[in-house]
Structures are given as C-alpha cells and as structure tokens.
Amino acid sequence: MALDDLWEQQIRPDGRTPHELRNITCQMGIFHPQASGSASFNIGNTKVMAAVYGPHEVRSSQKKHHNPDKMIINCEYSSATFSSNERKSSTKADRKSMEISSNLRSVMEHIIIPDIFPGSQIDVYVELLQDDGGSYSACINAATLALVDAGIPIRDYAVAITATMSHSVCMVDINAQERGQCAELTIGVLAQSNEIIVLELANLVQNFYLKDVLDEGIKGCAAIYKILEEAVRQKFNKMEQSLV
Amino acid sequence: MAEVLLSEEEKYYLVLGVAQDIRVDGRSRLDYRSGDVEVNTVTNSHGSVRIRLAETDVIVAAKVDLGVPKTVTPNQGTINFLVDCSPTASPDFEGRGGDQLAETICRILSSTYAKSSSINLKSLCIVPKEFCYIVDVDILVLQCGGNLLDVIAMGVKACLGTCEIPRASGTRYDLGKPVPVFSRDEFQFDYLDVSKAPVIVTLPRVGRYFVVDATLEEESCSKGKLAIGVAPDGNITSVDKLGKACYQVRSIAASVQMAAKVGVDVNKVLSDRIDKLKKSKLHSTKVWQAKQDDEMEVS
C-alpha cells in the first residue's frame, strides 16, 4: 500500500528517493573515560551505542580454556526493552540477541588484526536504543567506530547497510515501515577493499534482481564509510588542536 | 556496582579530605555534580528522558498501555518498573551480572511509587474496575559514575512528569460494557502530577562523615550507604540501608536531617527543570551535548 507511489513518482513513504539514506549522526567518545572506546551511531530513528573495553586481562570465566598466544574477542549485543514498538518484557538475552552477538563477534574478529595483544581480551558491547529498521547494520557501524575510538588496530572499517527491491525499484536503507512490506538484505563490506563480509537476506527477492540489490548496497556502504571517516577525522583534528 | 581499585594511599587521601570538607574534585560534602535532563530521547515511547550527572548516564522511558485494574485497587492504575544495566556501563554487567543491582533499584522504586502520597494513581484510572492505564517505566543504565540510585530516581520523576498520557474523551457502550474512546488528536494528552513525588538521596559514609552524590571512588571507600527518599516538602518517604556498614541511632538521625535539607533543594531544581521541559516538549536534540544555559547545578 504505502509503496504504491514508488514506481511512478520514485518516492518512498517517508519522502525519500530510492537511493537516499536517512539522516546519519555519529559521535565518538561518548563514554569517555570509563570505556576504552565508545561511539554512537544514529540513522533516522534507529539509535545504537557501542562501547569497547580493553585490551585487558582475560576474565576468570574464560581463563581455563584460554590459549596464552591468542587474543579473545568478546561481543555482546543487547536491545533496550523500549527499543521496538512492542515492549520487551524481560531483560534476559533471547535467541535473537545471542545470534546477533555471535555474528557481530565474527565481524569483529574479521577486522581486528589477529593476536596483536596475545593473552588479552577485548570486549565489545553494543546497545540498541531504538529500532526503526537497519538495526543490525547500525550495530556494525557503531562497533567499528568504537574500535577506532579505542585505538585498537583494525584492518579496515566494517560498514553495513540494508537494501531491497520493490516494484522494480532498488532502495537503500530500509526503515521499519518498509521492512514490513519487502525483503530486507543486510550487506556489510570492508570499506576500502569492498569485500563483502556480512550478507543476510530475509524474505524473497527474485533471482535476476539480486545483483542489482547487491550493487545498490555496496554503493550505500561507500556513502556510510565517508560519514564514518569524516567523524574520525573530526575527532582527531580536535585532539590535535588541543595538544597544540 | 562497578568496582574501582584504589590503593591504600589514595583511600587515605580521600577519607581525610572528606573529613575536612574538601573532596577529591573540590566539592564540599553537600555539593552535587553538574548534569542535565533531556526529553524525547526515544521517540516511540510516551515519555522518555535521558539524565546525566557527570559520568552517570541513564535513559528512562515510559510506555503507557491499556489494562485492567487490580482487584484490590479497582479505581487505580499501575506503574511498573524495570531496570536494565547495560554492559556498556561495565564489563561486570555482562550477561546476568547486573541483575542483582537492578533488582535492588527496582524494589526501592516500586515501593516509593506505590504510596498514594507520592503519586495519584487514581488519575490513571479510566473506568473503575474495567479499564486503567498501566505505565511501564524502563530504565537503562548506560554509564555508572557513582550515585546511580539518585540519578535513576530523578530520571523517573522527570520521565513520569513529562510522559504524555492519552486522553480518554469519553466512553461508548459495547454489548452493555463501557469501552473508553480516545481522541484522535495526538496533541490532546495529559501529564501526570509529580509535584509530590520524592527524590532519593543516597548517603554513603566515608570515614566518619556522610557525603552527597558520591563518585565511584568515594563509594568504594565506604562500606555501606543509606538511601533516603525525600518528598518536595521535606518529609521522608523511605529509608533503606544498603551495604555492610553498621550505624548508631545518632548517625541515622543526623543523616536523615541532612538528606531532608538536600532533598528539598534537589526537588525544587528538578521540578523547575520538568516545567521548563514540558514547555519546550516538542524540541528534541540529536547530538548529546550539555547545553550551557540549561545546565542544572545543585549546591
């Protein structure tokens, strides 16, 4: 219903054109100095905060089966009880949170240069404050920024975005309203090499459209990378000015 | 709460400083740190507030739902509390680590707001015995820099005070039962009256003196604390002893006097802030920044 204007007028229910991203604001160092690194990433009404603690000594629970030459990366995702329209009545982790936590951990393991601090542990905690579509990709972007804020050496930025195809029109950055009506493809890439590290599709997309959706997603990721890079640059310019 | 490791010398310095009324950051024993309250942090809730006092950062969101009143109180609504300690505040809160702290805070808040002297629950009733509002208040602890309970209590008062309760414009009858009708205009709403709601003043004892608004370091130098609920008129609504310390009757009496004096000031500043926020309700900020002119400071 809401997407009926899509083909004729090329306009989406919230007034955006198909290739337009929502308004993005990101900030680094929000939990300074308690956390080693932290960042917030807001895209439209989706708000995510990430905090990185470490590298520090391995926690006693993991000490038994810990290889002293390796570095442990621990990741936990949690969503606030008020984040979605349906209120979550318990704070305990459910299956979905655990799955996202382990997926995030594999993304972090991919970008953090391995075993650079052997025998230590890095904790990455991501908190979803409000979910209006594209929450998983926002979590990846926030976690990347938090790692940069913590000064942990990473291979490349991991950036992610959602994309879809509906009424023969490719769209990027799906919000919650659109998610209910079409397939949602979450795509995450390594920003400088454009290698895909995250690919998740819910619902169905017709076979010959898949490549177009992927291309759209990669272009969207490039736009997000520019914004993340700008945020990092601004932060370090400010730091430089305060040192001079 | 998240533990801080201090050496013996640091503890000694801190305790002696408190005894001379000069704390590590220069405050006196009765000074609060500066912070601010912001509304509309979470746009899909009926009321939401982000309150920050130095490094303690908490989001309080309230969602209003329609429900049936409890049989023991047929003409009252309900307010439920849920506290969630996010692991972003400390790695200790990972998994179930923050549950014990969350339980304690939840219990204190529930008992504070269950009293009719704090908040008028009758205003949440729409049709006695049939329909009432159930307000679910969710508290998310983002960062813990000491004095968590006080900040949460202030945040809850601000959130309930700026929460938009939809207005029931009337009832229609459906098969003989009354069903409330809500106005379609989203700008027609009511605010809850929080003018009598209390604020909690936590007083940990550092050495031989009580301090207000302790930092994490000061809390780690104290064995226990007293959490005292103070209403805007100076009356004491609750006293909770937390931790492992023992007190003499004289100390408790002295601390309650201290809390009453401080609590009245805190309530006044918070009420003024809530009124100002209600006036500028539709304005929301995107990037978290303490606004210079609106910064709240209590001394």
Interface residues (C-beta under 8 A of the other chain):
Chain A: N23 T25 Q27 I30 F31 Q34 A35 S38 S40 N42 N45 K47 M49 A50 A51 Y53 R59 N74 E76 S78 A80 T81 F82 S83 S84 N85 R87 S89 T91 K92 A93 D123 Y125 V126 E127 L129 Q130 D132
Chain B: T41 V42 T43 N44 S45 S48 E55 D57 I59 A61 K63 D65 L82 D84 S86 P87 T88 A89 S90 P91 E94 G95 R96 D99 A102 D136 D138 L140 L142 Q143 C144 G145 K286 V287 W288
